[in-house]
Amino acid sequence: MRHVALLHAYSPLNAGDGLLVEQALDLIHEAVGADVRVDIFASRPDGFAESAMPGTEAVGTRPGKRGYSREYLRRLAHLGDYDLIVGVGGGYLRFGHPLEAAKTWLVHMPQLARAASAGNAVYLPQSCGPLGPVSGPVVRHLFRRMGSVMLRDDRSVSDCSPVDAVRAPDCGLLGLHRLSLPFDEDAPVIVGTRQLRRGANDNVEELARRLAPVDGLVQSRVGANNDEEWTRRLGAERLYSQADLGTLDRARVVISVRLHGALMALAAGHYVIHLSYERKGFGAFSDLGLDDHVHNVYSMDVDRVVAQAESLCEDPGARQAFDARVERALPRLAQRRNEVVMALSVAGRSRG
């Protein structure tokens, strides 16, 4: 049986992070085979249980009052014994402000350092940065020692230069399959948000007022990333979880601040506008051919977003054009998935 380490996971209580782990596991199984055991190194391991994800075991990576757990330190010390090391997709190598940087150094940098020394690591598509004057040289040095590093947006590629990284789509897009649903012309727009800086929550609330009545979308309910309070402030008549959204039998217009809330809604057959607070959103919607359906949440033109949402609600032609653009992107995304699987397969055979 092959033994794989999956690094840098967060929590399944955030549906987006849970999606990235699920996608990573799918890619690993496709590349290595079904006879594989995966250890998930997660900041919040509760929920990544064997019963929920067969063939897996979770270990906590976040230090407590007494520091790191002995089990985590033991596995980290023996990381080179794994047949394959995989960094989950995402945006965890961030050093934008002191608290964010401290969390990254404490939780993620030990995993990155050990993976770099192992020689058989593949880092799935992620955003990396902003990088500081200390963190930047360290991250680039460790990336250069990796077997393969994939970045999901052009800004990260630029920030990590001259690292020989591969620009690849977000894991939520690799092998994307989209449901086809009839459109619900009578249902309100669904809006999902989170805590934002620089008064951006006021802009999202204004957008919701302009489109009222609206329903709400809650992607995450974990710790400081609990979106429910901020979504309730929109005046939503009903709150949907990501799982709820996937069970609707008629398509809706969905405006999501969280990227993977947007991508999961898209896969479920809905018409999506993304209000991005990070670089990752622009990379993903560019890969989808929907560049004009992503807006910077900190500088968005509310009038433009309202008009775009109303067009998708009222104009079948706008929805047909949206469908056609996604359909054209699907073969490209499937090909990129094959390339990622091949990179994992080659790295996994290097210890064979």
C-alpha positions as CSV (number, residue, x, y, z in Angstrom):
1,M,0.0,0.0,0.0
2,R,1.3,3.5,-0.9
3,H,1.5,6.0,1.8
4,V,0.8,9.7,1.0
5,A,1.1,12.8,3.1
6,L,-1.4,15.6,2.3
7,L,-0.1,18.8,3.9
8,H,-1.6,22.3,4.8
9,A,-5.3,21.3,5.1
10,Y,-7.5,23.5,7.2
11,S,-11.0,22.3,8.2
12,P,-14.0,20.6,6.5
13,L,-16.3,23.0,8.4
14,N,-15.2,25.5,5.8
15,A,-16.8,24.1,2.7
16,G,-14.2,25.6,0.4
17,D,-11.3,24.1,2.3
18,G,-13.2,20.8,2.5
19,L,-13.6,20.9,-1.3
20,L,-9.9,21.4,-1.8
21,V,-9.1,18.4,0.3
22,E,-11.7,16.3,-1.5
23,Q,-10.3,17.3,-4.9
24,A,-6.7,16.6,-3.7
25,L,-7.8,13.1,-2.6
26,D,-9.4,12.5,-6.0
27,L,-6.3,13.5,-7.8
28,I,-4.1,11.4,-5.5
29,H,-6.3,8.3,-6.1
30,E,-6.3,8.8,-9.8
31,A,-2.5,9.2,-9.9
32,V,-1.5,6.6,-7.4
33,G,-4.4,4.1,-7.3
34,A,-7.0,3.0,-4.9
35,D,-4.6,1.1,-2.7
36,V,-3.3,4.1,-0.8
37,R,-3.3,5.5,2.7
38,V,-3.4,9.3,3.1
39,D,-2.4,11.2,6.2
40,I,-4.1,14.6,6.3
41,F,-2.0,17.3,8.1
42,A,-4.7,19.8,9.1
43,S,-4.9,22.9,11.2
44,R,-8.3,21.8,12.5
45,P,-8.3,18.0,12.0
46,D,-11.8,17.3,13.5
47,G,-14.1,16.2,10.7
48,F,-11.3,14.7,8.6
49,A,-12.1,11.3,10.1
50,E,-11.8,7.9,8.6
51,S,-15.5,7.5,8.7
52,A,-16.0,10.7,6.6
53,M,-13.0,10.2,4.3
54,P,-12.2,6.5,4.0
55,G,-8.5,5.6,3.7
56,T,-7.4,8.7,5.6
57,E,-6.1,9.7,9.0
58,A,-5.8,13.3,10.3
59,V,-3.2,14.9,12.5
60,G,-3.4,18.4,13.9
61,T,-0.7,20.9,12.9
62,R,-1.7,23.9,14.9
63,P,0.4,24.4,18.1
64,G,-1.5,24.5,21.4
65,K,-0.6,25.9,24.8
66,R,2.1,23.2,25.1
67,G,3.3,23.6,21.6
68,Y,3.0,21.1,18.8
69,S,1.7,17.6,19.5
70,R,4.2,14.8,19.7
71,E,2.4,12.9,17.0
72,Y,2.6,15.8,14.6
73,L,6.3,16.3,15.3
74,R,7.0,12.5,14.9
75,R,5.2,12.4,11.5
76,L,6.8,15.6,10.4
77,A,10.3,14.2,11.2
78,H,9.6,11.2,9.1
79,L,8.0,13.0,6.2
80,G,10.7,11.7,3.9
81,D,9.4,8.2,4.5
82,Y,6.2,8.8,2.6
83,D,5.9,7.6,-1.0
84,L,4.4,10.9,-2.0
85,I,4.0,14.3,-0.4
86,V,1.2,16.6,-1.6
87,G,0.5,20.2,-0.7
88,V,-3.2,20.8,-0.8
89,G,-4.4,23.6,-3.1
90,G,-5.3,26.9,-1.5
91,G,-3.9,30.2,-0.2
92,Y,-2.2,29.4,3.0
93,L,1.3,30.9,2.4
94,R,0.3,34.5,3.1
95,F,2.3,37.1,5.0
96,G,0.2,40.2,4.4
97,H,0.0,41.5,8.1
98,P,1.7,40.4,11.3
99,L,-1.0,38.0,12.7
100,E,-1.4,36.4,9.3
101,A,2.4,36.0,8.9
102,A,2.8,34.6,12.4
103,K,0.1,31.9,11.7
104,T,1.8,31.0,8.5
105,W,5.3,30.7,10.1
106,L,3.9,28.6,12.9
107,V,1.5,26.3,11.1
108,H,2.6,26.1,7.5
109,M,6.3,26.8,7.2
110,P,7.5,23.7,9.2
111,Q,5.5,21.6,6.7
112,L,6.9,23.5,3.7
113,A,10.5,23.1,5.0
114,R,10.2,19.4,5.5
115,A,8.5,18.8,2.2
116,A,11.2,20.7,0.4
117,S,13.9,18.4,1.9
118,A,12.0,15.2,1.0
119,G,12.5,15.4,-2.8
120,N,9.1,13.9,-3.8
121,A,6.7,16.8,-3.1
122,V,4.0,18.2,-5.4
123,Y,2.3,21.4,-4.4
124,L,-1.2,21.6,-6.0
125,P,-2.4,24.9,-7.4
126,Q,-2.3,27.6,-4.8
127,S,-1.9,31.4,-4.3
128,C,1.3,32.4,-2.6
129,G,1.7,35.9,-1.1
130,P,1.9,38.6,-0.3
131,L,5.5,37.8,0.6
132,G,7.6,40.0,2.9
133,P,11.3,40.8,2.9
134,V,12.0,37.9,5.2
135,S,9.4,35.4,4.1
136,G,9.9,35.9,0.3
137,P,13.5,34.7,0.0
138,V,12.7,31.7,2.3
139,V,9.6,30.6,0.4
140,R,11.3,31.0,-3.0
141,H,14.3,29.0,-1.7
142,L,12.1,26.1,-0.5
143,F,10.0,26.2,-3.6
144,R,13.1,25.8,-5.8
145,R,13.8,22.5,-3.9
146,M,10.4,21.1,-4.6
147,G,9.6,18.4,-7.2
148,S,6.7,20.5,-8.6
149,V,5.0,23.7,-7.5
150,M,1.8,24.9,-9.1
151,L,0.4,28.4,-8.7
152,R,-3.2,29.3,-9.6
153,D,-2.9,33.0,-10.5
154,D,-0.5,35.2,-12.4
155,R,0.3,37.5,-9.5
156,S,1.6,34.6,-7.4
157,V,3.7,33.5,-10.4
158,S,5.2,37.0,-10.5
159,D,5.8,37.2,-6.7
160,C,7.5,33.7,-6.7
161,S,9.8,34.5,-9.7
162,P,12.4,33.1,-10.5
163,V,11.0,29.9,-9.2
164,D,10.1,27.5,-12.0
165,A,6.5,27.2,-11.0
166,V,3.6,25.9,-13.2
167,R,0.5,28.1,-13.7
168,A,-2.5,25.8,-13.2
169,P,-6.2,26.3,-12.5
170,D,-7.6,26.1,-9.0
171,C,-8.3,22.6,-7.8
172,G,-12.0,23.5,-7.7
173,L,-11.9,23.8,-11.5
174,L,-9.8,20.8,-12.4
175,G,-12.2,18.3,-14.1
176,L,-15.2,20.7,-13.5
177,H,-18.6,19.2,-14.3
178,R,-21.5,21.5,-14.3
179,L,-25.2,20.6,-13.9
180,S,-27.7,21.9,-16.4
181,L,-30.9,23.2,-14.6
182,P,-33.9,25.1,-15.7
183,F,-33.8,28.7,-14.4
184,D,-36.0,29.9,-11.5
185,E,-37.3,33.2,-12.7
186,D,-39.2,33.9,-9.6
187,A,-36.6,33.2,-6.9
188,P,-34.4,36.0,-5.4
189,V,-30.7,36.4,-6.0
190,I,-28.5,34.5,-3.4
191,V,-25.7,36.5,-1.8
192,G,-22.8,35.1,0.3
193,T,-20.3,37.2,2.1
194,R,-17.7,37.1,4.9
195,Q,-15.9,39.5,7.2
196,L,-14.0,42.0,5.1
197,R,-11.7,45.0,5.6
198,R,-11.8,48.6,4.7
199,G,-15.6,49.0,4.8
200,A,-16.2,46.4,2.0
201,N,-19.0,44.8,4.0
202,D,-20.9,48.1,3.6
203,N,-20.6,47.7,-0.2
204,V,-21.9,44.2,-0.1
205,E,-24.8,45.2,2.1
206,E,-25.7,48.0,-0.3
207,L,-25.6,45.5,-3.2
208,A,-28.0,43.2,-1.3
209,R,-30.3,46.2,-0.5
210,R,-30.4,47.1,-4.2
211,L,-31.3,43.5,-5.2
212,A,-33.7,42.9,-2.3
213,P,-35.2,40.6,-1.4
214,V,-32.2,38.2,-1.4
215,D,-31.3,34.9,0.1
216,G,-28.0,34.2,1.8
217,L,-25.2,31.7,1.3
218,V,-22.9,30.5,4.1
219,Q,-19.8,28.7,3.1
220,S,-17.9,28.6,6.4
221,R,-19.0,28.2,10.0
222,V,-15.5,27.6,11.6
223,G,-13.8,29.9,14.2
224,A,-13.1,33.4,13.0
225,N,-14.2,32.3,9.5
226,N,-17.8,31.9,10.5
227,D,-19.8,33.7,7.8
228,E,-23.3,33.4,9.2
229,E,-23.3,36.7,11.2
230,W,-22.1,38.7,8.2
231,T,-24.5,37.1,5.8
232,R,-27.5,37.7,8.1
233,R,-26.6,41.4,8.0
234,L,-27.6,41.4,4.3
235,G,-31.2,41.0,5.3
236,A,-31.4,37.5,3.7
237,E,-34.8,35.9,4.0
238,R,-33.2,32.4,4.0
239,L,-29.7,31.1,4.5
240,Y,-28.4,28.3,2.4
241,S,-25.3,26.2,3.1
242,Q,-23.2,25.0,0.2
243,A,-24.8,21.6,0.5
244,D,-28.2,23.1,0.3
245,L,-27.3,25.0,-2.8
246,G,-26.3,21.7,-4.5
247,T,-29.7,20.2,-3.9
248,L,-31.8,22.9,-5.7
249,D,-33.5,21.7,-8.8
250,R,-33.7,25.1,-10.5
251,A,-30.8,27.5,-11.2
252,R,-30.4,30.8,-9.4
253,V,-28.2,33.8,-9.7
254,V,-25.5,33.6,-7.0
255,I,-23.2,36.4,-5.9
256,S,-20.4,35.0,-3.7
257,V,-17.5,36.8,-1.9
258,R,-15.8,33.4,-1.2
259,L,-14.2,31.9,-4.3
260,H,-15.1,28.3,-3.6
261,G,-18.6,29.3,-2.7
262,A,-18.7,30.7,-6.3
263,L,-17.1,27.6,-7.9
264,M,-19.4,25.1,-6.0
265,A,-22.4,27.2,-7.0
266,L,-21.2,27.2,-10.6
267,A,-20.8,23.4,-10.6
268,A,-24.3,23.0,-9.2
269,G,-25.7,24.7,-12.3
270,H,-26.1,28.3,-11.0
271,Y,-25.2,31.6,-12.6
272,V,-22.4,33.2,-10.6
273,I,-20.8,36.5,-9.9
274,H,-17.7,36.6,-7.7
275,L,-16.7,39.5,-5.5
276,S,-13.1,38.7,-4.9
277,Y,-11.1,39.8,-1.9
278,E,-7.8,38.0,-3.0
279,R,-5.9,37.4,-6.2
280,K,-7.1,33.8,-6.5
281,G,-10.6,34.9,-7.7
282,F,-9.3,36.7,-10.8
283,G,-7.1,33.7,-11.7
284,A,-10.0,31.2,-11.4
285,F,-12.5,33.3,-13.4
286,S,-9.9,34.0,-16.1
287,D,-9.5,30.2,-16.4
288,L,-13.2,29.9,-16.8
289,G,-13.4,32.6,-19.5
290,L,-15.6,34.7,-17.2
291,D,-13.2,37.6,-16.5
292,D,-16.1,40.1,-16.5
293,H,-18.0,38.1,-13.8
294,V,-15.3,38.8,-11.1
295,H,-15.0,42.1,-9.3
296,N,-12.7,43.4,-6.7
297,V,-14.9,43.6,-3.6
298,Y,-12.9,46.5,-2.2
299,S,-13.3,48.7,-5.3
300,M,-16.3,47.3,-7.1
301,D,-18.9,49.4,-9.0
302,V,-22.1,48.5,-7.2
303,D,-24.2,49.8,-10.1
304,R,-22.3,47.5,-12.6
305,V,-22.7,44.4,-10.4
306,V,-26.4,45.1,-9.8
307,A,-26.9,45.5,-13.6
308,Q,-25.0,42.3,-14.3
309,A,-27.1,40.3,-11.7
310,E,-30.4,41.7,-13.1
311,S,-29.3,40.8,-16.6
312,L,-28.7,37.2,-15.6
313,C,-32.0,37.1,-13.8
314,E,-34.1,38.6,-16.6
315,D,-32.3,37.9,-19.9
316,P,-32.2,34.3,-21.2
317,G,-29.6,35.5,-23.8
318,A,-27.2,36.5,-21.0
319,R,-27.6,33.1,-19.4
320,Q,-27.0,31.3,-22.7
321,A,-23.8,33.3,-23.2
322,F,-22.7,32.5,-19.7
323,D,-23.3,28.8,-20.4
324,A,-21.5,28.8,-23.7
325,R,-18.3,30.4,-22.1
326,V,-18.2,27.8,-19.3
327,E,-18.8,25.0,-21.9
328,R,-15.8,26.2,-23.9
329,A,-13.6,26.2,-20.8
330,L,-14.3,22.6,-19.8
331,P,-12.0,20.8,-22.2
332,R,-9.1,23.1,-21.3
333,L,-9.7,22.4,-17.6
334,A,-9.9,18.7,-18.2
335,Q,-6.6,18.7,-20.0
336,R,-5.0,20.6,-17.2
337,R,-6.3,18.0,-14.7
338,N,-4.6,15.3,-16.7
339,E,-1.3,17.2,-16.5
340,V,-1.7,17.5,-12.7
341,V,-2.4,13.8,-12.3
342,M,0.7,13.0,-14.4
343,A,2.9,15.2,-12.1
344,L,1.6,13.4,-9.1
345,S,2.1,10.0,-10.8
346,V,5.7,10.8,-11.7
347,A,6.5,12.0,-8.2
348,G,4.8,9.0,-6.6
349,R,6.9,6.6,-8.8
350,S,10.1,8.3,-7.8
351,R,10.1,6.3,-4.6
352,G,8.9,3.1,-6.2
